[in-house]
Protein backbone atom coordinates (compact mmCIF):
# COMPACT_ATOMS: atom_id res chain seq x y z
CA UNK A 1 0.00 0.00 0.00
CA UNK A 2 1.54 3.37 -1.00
CA UNK A 3 2.45 5.61 1.92
CA UNK A 4 1.61 9.30 1.70
CA UNK A 5 2.48 12.18 4.01
CA UNK A 6 0.13 15.14 4.31
CA UNK A 7 1.81 18.26 5.67
CA UNK A 8 -0.63 20.37 7.65
CA UNK A 9 -3.58 19.46 9.91
CA UNK A 10 -5.88 22.38 9.23
CA UNK A 11 -9.18 21.97 7.42
CA UNK A 12 -7.52 21.30 4.05
CA UNK A 13 -4.89 18.89 5.35
CA UNK A 14 -7.33 16.83 7.41
CA UNK A 15 -9.86 16.78 4.54
CA UNK A 16 -7.10 15.63 2.19
CA UNK A 17 -6.02 12.92 4.61
CA UNK A 18 -9.60 11.69 4.84
CA UNK A 19 -10.03 11.54 1.05
CA UNK A 20 -6.75 9.65 0.66
CA UNK A 21 -7.72 7.17 3.39
CA UNK A 22 -11.03 6.55 1.64
CA UNK A 23 -9.07 5.84 -1.55
CA UNK A 24 -7.03 3.16 0.26
CA UNK A 25 -3.72 4.87 1.04
CA UNK A 26 -1.56 4.62 4.17
CA UNK A 27 -1.56 8.22 5.46
CA UNK A 28 0.69 10.11 7.87
CA UNK A 29 -0.23 13.69 8.80
CA UNK A 30 2.44 15.99 10.16
CA UNK A 31 1.54 19.23 11.95
CA UNK A 32 3.68 21.91 13.59
CA UNK A 33 1.07 22.71 16.25
CA UNK A 34 0.18 20.47 19.20
CA UNK A 35 -3.30 19.73 17.87
CA UNK A 36 -5.25 19.84 14.61
CA UNK A 37 -6.97 23.05 13.47
CA UNK A 38 -5.00 25.45 15.67
CA UNK A 39 -4.12 28.12 13.09
CA UNK A 40 -6.44 29.50 10.38
CA UNK A 41 -8.94 26.70 11.02
CA UNK A 42 -9.44 27.68 14.65
CA UNK A 43 -11.97 30.54 14.76
CA UNK A 44 -12.90 31.78 11.28
CA UNK A 45 -16.22 33.38 10.33
CA UNK A 46 -17.93 30.01 10.18
CA UNK A 47 -19.60 30.46 6.79
CA UNK A 48 -19.87 27.69 4.20
CA UNK A 49 -20.56 30.27 1.56
CA UNK A 50 -20.85 29.75 -2.16
CA UNK A 51 -22.44 33.21 -2.10
CA UNK A 52 -19.06 34.68 -1.11
CA UNK A 53 -17.29 33.24 -4.15
CA UNK A 54 -16.61 36.61 -5.80
CA UNK A 55 -12.83 36.87 -6.22
CA UNK A 56 -11.16 40.07 -5.06
CA UNK A 57 -9.35 40.75 -8.36
CA UNK A 58 -11.16 43.98 -9.20
CA UNK A 59 -10.01 47.58 -9.59
CA UNK A 60 -12.35 48.61 -6.77
CA UNK A 61 -10.28 46.47 -4.37
CA UNK A 62 -7.11 48.32 -5.34
CA UNK A 63 -8.79 51.71 -5.02
CA UNK A 64 -10.19 50.88 -1.58
CA UNK A 65 -6.83 49.58 -0.41
CA UNK A 66 -5.13 52.85 -1.34
CA UNK A 67 -7.98 54.99 0.00
CA UNK A 68 -8.07 53.22 3.37
CA UNK A 69 -4.30 52.96 3.88
CA UNK A 70 -4.29 55.60 6.64
CA UNK A 71 -7.31 54.16 8.48
CA UNK A 72 -6.34 51.71 11.22
CA UNK A 73 -9.92 50.43 11.41
CA UNK A 74 -10.36 50.02 7.64
CA UNK A 75 -12.09 46.84 6.41
CA UNK A 76 -9.15 46.39 4.03
CA UNK A 77 -5.82 47.52 5.48
CA UNK A 78 -2.57 47.62 3.55
CA UNK A 79 0.69 48.10 5.43
CA UNK A 80 2.68 50.34 3.03
CA UNK A 81 6.09 49.23 4.34
CA UNK A 82 8.20 47.75 1.51
CA UNK A 83 8.20 43.97 1.05
CA UNK A 84 9.22 42.22 -2.16
CA UNK A 85 6.81 39.35 -1.48
CA UNK A 86 3.87 41.68 -0.86
CA UNK A 87 4.40 43.90 -3.87
CA UNK A 88 5.18 41.03 -6.24
CA UNK A 89 1.97 39.32 -5.03
CA UNK A 90 -0.02 42.52 -5.63
CA UNK A 91 1.45 42.86 -9.11
CA UNK A 92 0.32 39.32 -9.93
CA UNK A 93 -3.04 40.02 -8.28
CA UNK A 94 -3.58 42.92 -10.71
CA UNK A 95 -2.70 40.79 -13.74
CA UNK A 96 -5.63 38.55 -12.77
CA UNK A 97 -8.19 41.38 -12.86
CA UNK A 98 -8.93 40.41 -16.46
CA UNK A 99 -10.01 36.96 -15.20
CA UNK A 100 -12.31 38.35 -12.49
CA UNK A 101 -15.50 37.05 -14.08
CA UNK A 102 -14.32 33.57 -15.11
CA UNK A 103 -12.60 32.97 -11.75
CA UNK A 104 -15.69 34.04 -9.81
CA UNK A 105 -17.88 31.65 -11.79
CA UNK A 106 -15.34 28.82 -11.41
CA UNK A 107 -15.14 29.40 -7.64
CA UNK A 108 -18.94 29.34 -7.37
CA UNK A 109 -19.15 25.99 -9.13
CA UNK A 110 -16.42 24.55 -6.93
CA UNK A 111 -18.14 25.80 -3.77
CA UNK A 112 -21.45 24.22 -4.77
CA UNK A 113 -19.69 20.93 -5.51
CA UNK A 114 -17.97 21.04 -2.10
CA UNK A 115 -21.29 21.33 -0.28
CA UNK A 116 -22.45 17.80 -0.98
CA UNK A 117 -19.01 16.31 -0.30
CA UNK A 118 -18.90 17.88 3.16
CA UNK A 119 -22.50 17.06 4.02
CA UNK A 120 -21.89 13.42 3.13
CA UNK A 121 -18.72 13.28 5.25
CA UNK A 122 -20.34 14.92 8.29
CA UNK A 123 -23.29 12.53 8.15
CA UNK A 124 -21.15 9.46 7.54
CA UNK A 125 -18.74 10.23 10.38
CA UNK A 126 -21.39 11.70 12.71
CA UNK A 127 -19.49 14.98 13.24
CA UNK A 128 -21.29 17.54 15.41
CA UNK A 129 -20.10 21.02 14.48
CA UNK A 130 -23.03 23.33 15.29
CA UNK A 131 -24.18 23.21 11.68
CA UNK A 132 -26.93 25.77 10.99
CA UNK A 133 -28.72 25.55 7.62
CA UNK A 134 -30.67 28.80 7.51
CA UNK A 135 -28.91 30.45 4.60
CA UNK A 136 -26.74 33.56 4.31
CA UNK A 137 -28.13 37.08 3.96
CA UNK A 138 -26.03 39.80 2.29
CA UNK A 139 -27.07 43.33 3.25
CA UNK A 140 -26.42 46.68 1.50
CA UNK A 141 -26.98 50.20 2.81
CA UNK A 142 -27.24 52.12 -0.46
CA UNK A 143 -28.17 51.78 -4.12
CA UNK A 144 -24.55 51.83 -5.33
CA UNK A 145 -23.60 48.85 -3.17
CA UNK A 146 -26.75 46.98 -4.14
CA UNK A 147 -26.24 47.66 -7.86
CA UNK A 148 -22.74 46.17 -7.66
CA UNK A 149 -24.25 43.16 -5.90
CA UNK A 150 -26.71 42.73 -8.77
CA UNK A 151 -23.79 42.41 -11.19
CA UNK A 152 -22.00 39.95 -8.89
CA UNK A 153 -25.19 37.95 -8.52
CA UNK A 154 -25.36 37.42 -12.27
CA UNK A 155 -22.00 35.62 -12.11
CA UNK A 156 -23.00 33.55 -9.06
CA UNK A 157 -26.23 32.47 -10.73
CA UNK A 158 -24.33 31.60 -13.90
CA UNK A 159 -22.16 29.40 -11.67
CA UNK A 160 -25.30 27.55 -10.57
CA UNK A 161 -26.15 29.25 -7.28
CA UNK A 162 -29.73 29.77 -6.11
CA UNK A 163 -29.73 33.35 -4.79
CA UNK A 164 -32.28 36.14 -5.00
CA UNK A 165 -32.70 39.83 -4.19
CA UNK A 166 -34.70 40.93 -1.14
CA UNK A 167 -36.05 44.28 0.03
CA UNK A 168 -35.93 45.82 3.52
CA UNK A 169 -39.20 44.18 4.61
CA UNK A 170 -38.02 40.77 3.41
CA UNK A 171 -34.72 41.24 5.27
CA UNK A 172 -36.66 41.70 8.50
CA UNK A 173 -38.72 38.60 7.74
CA UNK A 174 -35.66 36.46 7.05
CA UNK A 175 -33.84 37.57 10.21
CA UNK A 176 -36.02 39.50 12.71
CA UNK A 177 -33.06 40.09 15.06
CA UNK A 178 -31.34 42.26 12.45
CA UNK A 179 -32.13 45.95 12.31
CA UNK A 180 -30.60 48.67 10.16
CA UNK A 181 -31.21 51.22 7.39
CA UNK A 182 -30.76 48.73 4.56
CA UNK A 183 -31.47 49.52 0.91
CA UNK A 184 -31.73 45.83 0.08
CA UNK A 185 -29.96 42.51 0.11
CA UNK A 186 -29.46 39.08 -1.40
CA UNK A 187 -30.41 35.82 0.24
CA UNK A 188 -28.83 32.40 -0.40
CA UNK A 189 -30.98 29.77 1.31
CA UNK A 190 -28.67 26.86 0.44
CA UNK A 191 -25.58 28.20 2.25
CA UNK A 192 -24.89 27.39 5.89
CA UNK A 193 -22.58 27.95 8.88
CA UNK A 194 -20.80 25.97 11.58
CA UNK A 195 -17.75 25.64 13.80
CA UNK A 196 -14.70 24.89 11.64
CA UNK A 197 -12.59 23.84 14.64
CA UNK A 198 -15.16 21.29 15.82
CA UNK A 199 -15.59 19.93 12.29
CA UNK A 200 -11.84 19.62 11.62
CA UNK A 201 -11.00 17.98 14.94
CA UNK A 202 -13.95 15.62 14.51
CA UNK A 203 -12.72 14.70 11.03
CA UNK A 204 -9.18 14.18 12.40
CA UNK A 205 -10.56 11.65 14.89
CA UNK A 206 -12.32 9.89 12.01
CA UNK A 207 -9.00 9.75 10.13
CA UNK A 208 -7.35 8.13 13.13
CA UNK A 209 -10.11 5.51 13.23
CA UNK A 210 -9.32 4.71 9.60
CA UNK A 211 -5.65 4.22 10.46
CA UNK A 212 -4.00 7.61 9.86
CA UNK A 213 -0.98 8.53 11.98
CA UNK A 214 -0.80 12.13 13.24
CA UNK A 215 2.56 13.56 14.27
CA UNK A 216 2.18 16.84 16.17
CA UNK A 217 4.68 19.48 17.37
CA UNK A 218 6.72 18.64 14.27
CA UNK A 219 8.63 21.13 12.11
CA UNK A 220 9.51 20.08 8.57
CA UNK A 221 13.20 20.78 7.92
CA UNK A 222 13.77 19.29 4.46
CA UNK A 223 12.02 17.51 1.62
CA UNK A 224 14.04 15.65 -1.00
CA UNK A 225 13.93 12.74 -3.43
CA UNK A 226 16.32 9.98 -4.39
CA UNK A 227 14.73 6.58 -4.86
CA UNK A 228 11.80 7.69 -2.70
CA UNK A 229 10.64 10.97 -1.29
CA UNK A 230 12.11 11.81 2.11
CA UNK A 231 10.86 14.25 4.73
CA UNK A 232 13.09 15.36 7.59
CA UNK A 233 11.40 16.91 10.60
CA UNK A 234 12.14 17.75 14.21
CA UNK A 235 10.08 16.90 17.29
CA UNK A 236 11.26 18.13 20.71
CA UNK A 237 14.72 18.79 19.30
CA UNK A 238 15.10 15.31 17.76
CA UNK A 239 15.45 15.05 13.98
CA UNK A 240 13.57 12.22 12.26
CA UNK A 241 13.66 11.05 8.62
CA UNK A 242 10.79 9.24 6.93
CA UNK A 243 10.34 7.97 3.37
CA UNK A 244 7.11 8.16 1.42
CA UNK A 245 5.68 7.41 -1.99
CA UNK A 246 4.05 10.85 -2.17
CA UNK A 247 3.91 14.18 -0.34
CA UNK A 248 0.86 16.45 -0.23
CA UNK A 249 1.48 19.98 1.02
CA UNK A 250 -1.58 21.49 2.75
CA UNK A 251 0.23 23.86 5.07
CA UNK A 252 -1.53 27.18 4.55
CA UNK A 253 0.82 30.14 4.53
CA UNK A 254 3.76 27.78 5.25
CA UNK A 255 3.20 26.05 1.89
CA UNK A 256 5.26 28.71 0.14
CA UNK A 257 8.45 27.82 2.02
CA UNK A 258 7.77 24.09 1.78
CA UNK A 259 7.26 24.30 -1.97
CA UNK A 260 10.55 26.14 -2.35
CA UNK A 261 12.34 23.13 -0.80
CA UNK A 262 11.44 21.06 -3.86
CA UNK A 263 11.71 23.79 -6.49
CA UNK A 264 8.07 24.86 -6.70
CA UNK A 265 6.90 28.48 -6.59
CA UNK A 266 3.71 29.06 -4.64
CA UNK A 267 3.03 32.77 -4.44
CA UNK A 268 0.90 32.54 -1.28
CA UNK A 269 0.53 35.67 0.82
CA UNK A 270 -0.81 35.74 4.40
CA UNK A 271 -3.91 37.96 4.56
CA UNK A 272 -4.94 38.45 8.18
CA UNK A 273 -8.53 38.24 9.31
CA UNK A 274 -9.97 38.84 12.77
CA UNK A 275 -12.89 37.40 14.67
CA UNK A 276 -14.65 37.68 17.99
CA UNK A 277 -16.67 34.95 19.66
CA UNK A 278 -19.39 36.51 21.79
CA UNK A 279 -20.57 34.55 24.80
CA UNK A 280 -24.37 34.76 24.68
CA UNK A 281 -24.67 34.70 28.44
CA UNK A 282 -28.36 34.75 29.26
CA UNK A 283 -31.72 34.55 27.56
CA UNK A 284 -31.75 38.23 26.48
CA UNK A 285 -28.52 37.92 24.47
CA UNK A 286 -29.55 34.58 23.02
CA UNK A 287 -32.83 35.99 21.73
CA UNK A 288 -31.12 39.11 20.36
CA UNK A 289 -28.55 37.15 18.30
CA UNK A 290 -29.39 36.07 14.74
CA UNK A 291 -29.60 32.48 13.55
CA UNK A 292 -29.39 33.43 9.87
CA UNK A 293 -25.81 34.21 8.86
CA UNK A 294 -25.21 37.86 7.90
CA UNK A 295 -22.67 39.28 5.45
CA UNK A 296 -22.32 43.07 5.64
CA UNK A 297 -20.60 43.92 2.37
CA UNK A 298 -19.71 47.49 3.34
CA UNK A 299 -18.03 46.54 6.62
CA UNK A 300 -16.69 43.23 5.21
CA UNK A 301 -18.08 41.43 8.26
CA UNK A 302 -19.71 38.00 8.47
CA UNK A 303 -21.53 36.23 11.30
CA UNK A 304 -22.42 32.72 12.36
CA UNK A 305 -24.46 31.33 15.22
CA UNK A 306 -22.57 28.52 16.94
CA UNK A 307 -25.21 26.78 18.97
CA UNK A 308 -27.36 28.48 21.57
CA UNK A 309 -24.63 30.26 23.49
CA UNK A 310 -21.99 31.49 20.98
CA UNK A 311 -22.05 34.13 18.26
CA UNK A 312 -19.11 34.52 15.87
CA UNK A 313 -18.40 37.87 14.16
CA UNK A 314 -15.47 38.00 11.75
CA UNK A 315 -14.00 40.05 8.98
CA UNK A 316 -11.47 42.56 7.68
CA UNK A 317 -8.43 41.88 5.52
CA UNK A 318 -4.97 43.04 6.54
CA UNK A 319 -1.87 42.83 4.33
CA UNK A 320 0.87 42.91 6.95
CA UNK A 321 3.00 39.81 6.41
CA UNK A 322 3.04 36.79 8.72
CA UNK A 323 1.90 38.86 11.68
CA UNK A 324 -0.49 37.21 14.14
CA UNK A 325 -0.80 40.09 16.60
CA UNK A 326 -4.36 40.67 17.80
CA UNK A 327 -4.78 44.43 17.59
CA UNK A 328 -7.37 46.28 19.63
CA UNK A 329 -8.01 48.79 16.83
CA UNK A 330 -8.96 45.89 14.54
CA UNK A 331 -11.08 44.02 17.09
CA UNK A 332 -12.99 47.10 18.30
CA UNK A 333 -14.89 47.61 14.98
CA UNK A 334 -16.22 44.04 15.24
CA UNK A 335 -17.52 44.71 18.75
CA UNK A 336 -19.00 48.07 17.76
CA UNK A 337 -20.67 46.55 14.69
CA UNK A 338 -22.25 43.88 16.89
CA UNK A 339 -23.55 46.49 19.33
CA UNK A 340 -24.95 48.65 16.51
CA UNK A 341 -26.82 45.95 14.59
CA UNK A 342 -27.74 43.72 17.53
CA UNK A 343 -28.06 46.08 20.51
CA UNK A 344 -29.64 43.43 22.71
CA UNK A 345 -26.49 41.30 22.72
CA UNK A 346 -24.19 41.76 25.71
CA UNK A 347 -20.56 42.10 24.61
CA UNK A 348 -19.17 41.82 28.14
CA UNK A 349 -17.62 38.42 27.31
CA UNK A 350 -15.80 38.46 23.98
CA UNK A 351 -12.90 36.26 22.84
CA UNK A 352 -10.75 37.87 20.10
CA UNK A 353 -8.74 35.93 17.50
CA UNK A 354 -6.65 36.54 14.39
CA UNK A 355 -5.73 34.13 11.60
CA UNK A 356 -3.77 34.25 8.36
CA UNK A 357 -5.60 33.33 5.17
CA UNK A 358 -3.28 31.68 2.60
CA UNK A 359 -4.08 33.57 -0.61
CA UNK A 360 -2.92 33.01 -4.17
CA UNK A 361 -2.89 36.11 -6.42
CA UNK A 362 -5.69 34.71 -8.63
CA UNK A 363 -7.79 33.82 -5.52
CA UNK A 364 -8.01 30.18 -6.65
CA UNK A 365 -6.54 27.30 -4.64
CA UNK A 366 -3.44 25.51 -5.89
CA UNK A 367 -4.51 21.90 -6.42
CA UNK A 368 -2.15 19.76 -8.44
CA UNK A 369 1.29 18.32 -9.00
CA UNK A 370 4.70 19.82 -8.30
CA UNK A 371 7.82 19.57 -10.45
CA UNK A 372 9.08 16.44 -8.70
CA UNK A 373 6.99 13.29 -9.29
CA UNK A 374 5.11 12.40 -6.14
CA UNK A 375 4.82 15.96 -4.80
CA UNK A 376 1.31 17.43 -4.74
CA UNK A 377 -0.38 20.58 -3.41
CA UNK A 378 -3.80 21.36 -2.00
CA UNK A 379 -3.38 24.81 -0.56
CA UNK A 380 -3.89 28.56 -1.05
CA UNK A 381 -7.67 28.58 -0.51
CA UNK A 382 -7.74 32.13 0.89
CA UNK A 383 -10.99 33.19 2.56
CA UNK A 384 -12.86 30.09 1.31
CA UNK A 385 -10.76 27.29 2.83
CA UNK A 386 -13.60 25.62 4.65
CA UNK A 387 -16.10 26.23 1.85
CA UNK A 388 -13.90 24.61 -0.82
CA UNK A 389 -11.78 22.05 1.04
CA UNK A 390 -14.05 19.02 0.69
CA UNK A 391 -14.14 19.41 -3.10
CA UNK A 392 -10.46 20.19 -3.63
CA UNK A 393 -9.50 17.25 -1.39
CA UNK A 394 -11.61 14.87 -3.47
CA UNK A 395 -9.98 16.27 -6.62
CA UNK A 396 -6.51 15.87 -5.13
CA UNK A 397 -7.17 12.27 -4.07
CA UNK A 398 -8.32 11.41 -7.59
CA UNK A 399 -5.19 13.02 -9.04
CA UNK A 400 -2.99 11.00 -6.67
CA UNK A 401 -4.91 7.83 -7.56
CA UNK A 402 -4.15 8.34 -11.25
CA UNK A 403 -0.46 9.05 -10.61
CA UNK A 404 0.04 6.52 -7.83
CA UNK A 405 -2.33 3.54 -8.02
CA UNK A 406 -3.01 1.88 -4.69
CA UNK A 407 -1.69 -1.41 -6.05
CA UNK A 408 1.47 0.03 -7.64
CA UNK A 409 4.31 2.53 -7.35
CA UNK A 410 4.51 6.02 -8.81
CA UNK A 411 5.28 5.94 -12.50
CA UNK A 412 8.68 7.32 -13.42
N, C-alpha and C positions, 0 to 999 in steps of 0.2 A: 504494500500500500504506500503510495507516495506521501512523503512528509512535507508539510508546508508550514512556514512560520508567517504569522500575521503580526505586523509591528503596529501596536496601538490598540488600546482597549476602550476607546470611546464608542459612540454609537455606530460609526462606520466600521471600525475594526471588529467589534463584537458581531455586527450583522454579517460581515464578510466571513468571519469564523463559522458562524451558524450555517451559512449557505454552503461553505466548503465541506463541513461535516455532513450535511444532508446529501452532498454529492459523493460521499464515501472516502474523503481524505483523512489522514492523520494530521491533526492541527495542533500547533503550539502558538499561543498568543503571548507576546512579550509587551510589558507596559512599564513605563518609567515611574508611574505613581504607585501608591500602595494598594489601591483598589481600582476597579473599573469605573469609568465615567466620572473622573474627578477633575477634568479640565473643561473644555467647551461643552461637554455633555452633562454638566452638573446642574445648572440652573438657568437654562435658556428661556425664551418666551413661551415655550410650550405648544406652539402652533404646529399642526400638520396641515400646511397651507399651500395647496395648489394655487389659491387666489393671490398668493404673494410671489408668483413666479416671474414677475416683470424683472428683467435684468437691469442693472444700474447704469449700463453703458449708454448714457444719454447726455446731450449737452447741458441739460438743466442740472444734472448732478454736478458737473464741473463748475457751473456758474454759482450754484449754492455753496459749494465747497470754498470758493474764493470769497464769496460774499460773507460767509459766516466765520471766516478764519479768526477774527478777533473776538468772537463770542465764545466764552468758556462753556456756556450752557447750550450751544448750538446742537441741533439734532445730528448734523454731520460736521465733525470737527477735524480739520487738517492741521497737524503740527508742521509749520513751515520750515523747521530746521532741516538742513540738507542731509539727504541719505540717498545713495546711489540706488539701493534696492527700491525705495519708495518711489523715486521719480522715474526709474525705468519701468516699474509696474504701472504707474499712471500713464506713461507714454503708450504702453501696450494696451491699457484700458481704453484710451482714446481711439486707437486703431480699430477697436471692436465696436465703436459706435455705429458703424455702417451695418453691423449684423444684429443690431438691437431687436428688430422685429423677429427675425428667424430664430434667434437664441431664446427670446421670450416664449415663443410658441413651442420650441423644442423642450424647454424646461417645464412648461405646463403639461405636456404629454407625459414626460417622465414622472412628474409628481402624481398625476392621476394613476399611472401604472403602479407606482410605489404603494399607493393606498391599499390595494387588495393584497399585495404581498405582506404588508405589515399586519393587516387585520387577520390574515390567515395564520401568521406566526403567533400573534398574541393569543388567538383562540386555541391553537394547537398546544401551546406551551403553558396556557393558563396564567398569563402574566397580568397582574393587577397594576395598572399605572395611572389610575384616576382619569380614565379616558372619558371625555365628554363629547358627545356627538350632537351638538346643537348649532353647528355652522360657525362661520366667521362673518362679522359685519364690519365693512369699511365705512368710515364716516368722513364727510367733507364739509367744511365750514362756508365755502363760497363757490360761486359758479365756475370760476377759473379752475379750481382744484377738481371739481366734479366733471368739467368738460374734459380735462386730461384723463380722468378715470374712465370716461366713456370710450376714449381712444384705446386705452390699455385693455378695457374689457373686450373690445373687438378681437384683440389678439388672443386673450385667454379663452374666449368662446371658440375661436378657430382651432385652438389646441384641444378642444373637447370638453371644456369646463362648463358646468351648469351654474350660471351666476346672473343675477338680475338687479336692475336699479330699483331703489326704494326712496320714497319721500320721507319728510320729517315725521309724519304720523305713523308710517309703517315702521320707521326706526324705533319709535316708542313701543309699538306693538311687538316687535321682535325681541327687544330687551328693555323692559319697563324700568330697570334700575338706572339706565343711562339717560342723562339729561344734558342738553347743550343746544346752542343756536346753530343747528346743522342745516345746511342747504339741501343735502341729500346723501345717499350712500349706495353701496352695492352689497348684496347679501349672497353668500355662497353656502347653501345648506349642507353640502356634502363634505365640507372641511370639518376638522375636529381639533381637539387639544388634549394634552396629557402631560404627565411628569416624565421627562426624558431620562432622568437619573433612575427612577424606579423601573422604567422599561428596560434600559440598558443593563442594569444589574440583574434584573430578572432573566434577561436573555443570556447573560454570561453564566448564570447558574444552569440554564438549560444546556449551554455548550459543554459545561463540565459533566453533566449527566450523559451526554453523548460521547464523552471521552477526551475532550480538549484539555490540554495542559495550559494553565495560566502561570506565567512567571512575572511577578510584580517587583517593584523597586529596582528595575533593571534598566541600565543605560546602554544603548547600542553604541559600540565603539568603532566597529568596522564591518563592512560587508564586502565579500570578494568571491571570486569563482575560479576554481581549478577544474578538478573532475566534477565536483559538486559545489553548490553554493554554500558559503560559510558565513555565519554571523558570530561576531565576537561581542560580548556584553559583560558588564560588571554588575555584581550584586554584593552589597556590603563590602566593597573593596576587593572582592575576588573576581578575577577575569575568567570567563567561561567561553568555550568555543563549541558551536553546534553546527552540524551539516544538515542541509535540507535539499529537497528537490525543487522547491520554489519559495520565493519570498513575495509577500504582498505588503506593500507599505500603505498604512492607513493612519498615519501619525499626525494628522492635522497640520499645524504650522511647522512642526518638526520635519515634515516630509521633504521640505526643500533641502535641508542639510543631508538627510538620508539618501535622497536621490543623487546628490552630488558625489556621494561615496562610490557610486557605480556608473558615473558618467552621464546621468540624466538631469536635465534642467527642468525644474518645476518652479515656475515663477509665482509662488504662493506668498501672499502678504497677510500679516495678522491684522485684522480689522476688529477693534475692540467693541464689544457691546456690554451694556450694563443691565442688571435686573434688580428688582426688589421683590421679596416674598413677604406679603403682608399677612400677619397672624390675625385671622378673623375671630377675635376673642369676644364671644358673646353673640346673642341672637340678633342684636341691632346691626352689627357689622355684617353678619352672615346674610341678612335679608337685603342689605344695601349693596352687596357685591353682585356683579353680573354673572350669569351662567353662560351666556353667549359670549364668545370671544370677540374682542373689539380690536380693530386696527385703525388708529388715528393717523392718517397719511400725512397731515401737516406736522405733527409732533414726532412722527416716526416711532410711535409707541404701540406695542401689542399687549394683550392681556390673555390670561387663561385662568380658569377656576380649577384648582387642584383639590377636589373633594370639598367637604363642607367648610373646613376651617382654614384653607390657604388660598391666597389670591396672588398670582404672579403678574407683575407689570415689568415690561422689558423694552429696550430700544436703544436708540442712538448708534452712531457709527463713528469711531475715532481712529484716525490714521496716525499712530504714534509708536510704531514699532512693536516689539515683543514686550510691551509694558502691561503688567497686570495690576497696577495700582488701582485701588478703588477710591475714586476722587469724590469728595463731598459735593463739588459743584456740578458733577455729572449725575449723582444720585438724587440730589435735591429736586431737579425738574420732574423726576418720576414720582416722587412723593407729592409734589404740588399738583401734578396732573391728576393723580388719584383723588386728592382732596377736592379738586375743582369739579371733576365729572361725577364723583361718587361721594358726596359730602357726608353721607351717613357712615362711611367706613372709618373706623379708628385706625390711625397710623402710628399708634404709640409703640407697636411692636413690629419692626421692619428689619428684615435681614438683607443687606446689600451684597451684591456679587458682580464680578466682571469676568468676561471670557473673551478669548481671541478667536474670531471666525477665520478659518483658512480659506482665503479667496484667491481664485485665479483671475487674471485680467479680463477674460471673456465671460466670467461669472458662471461657467459650466464646470462640473467636476472633471477631474482627470481620472478616467477609467480605462485602463489598457496596459499594454506591455511596455517595458523599458528596453534599452539597447541590448542588454545582456539577456540571453534566453533564460527564462525561469524567474525573471524579475517583473513584478506587476504592481500597478498602482490603483488605489480606489481612495481618492483624497481630493481636497480642494473644493468642498461642497459649499463653502461660504455660509450665508445665512439660512440655507435650506438643508443642512446636514441631516436632520432628523426626517424631514419631509421626503428626501430623495434616497436615503441610505438603503432601504429595503430593496428598491429597484436596482440601484447600481451594484449592490452586493450580489444579486441574482445574475446580473450581466457579467460581473467579474468571475463568478464561479463557472459560468458557462464558457467563458474565454479560457480559463485554466483547464477545464475539462477537455477542450479541443486541443490545447497545446500539450497537456500532460494527462493522458488517459489514466484512469484509476488502476488499470491492469498493465501499465507500461511506463517506461521512463520518458523524460522530455526528449523530443526529437532534436537532433543536432541542428 
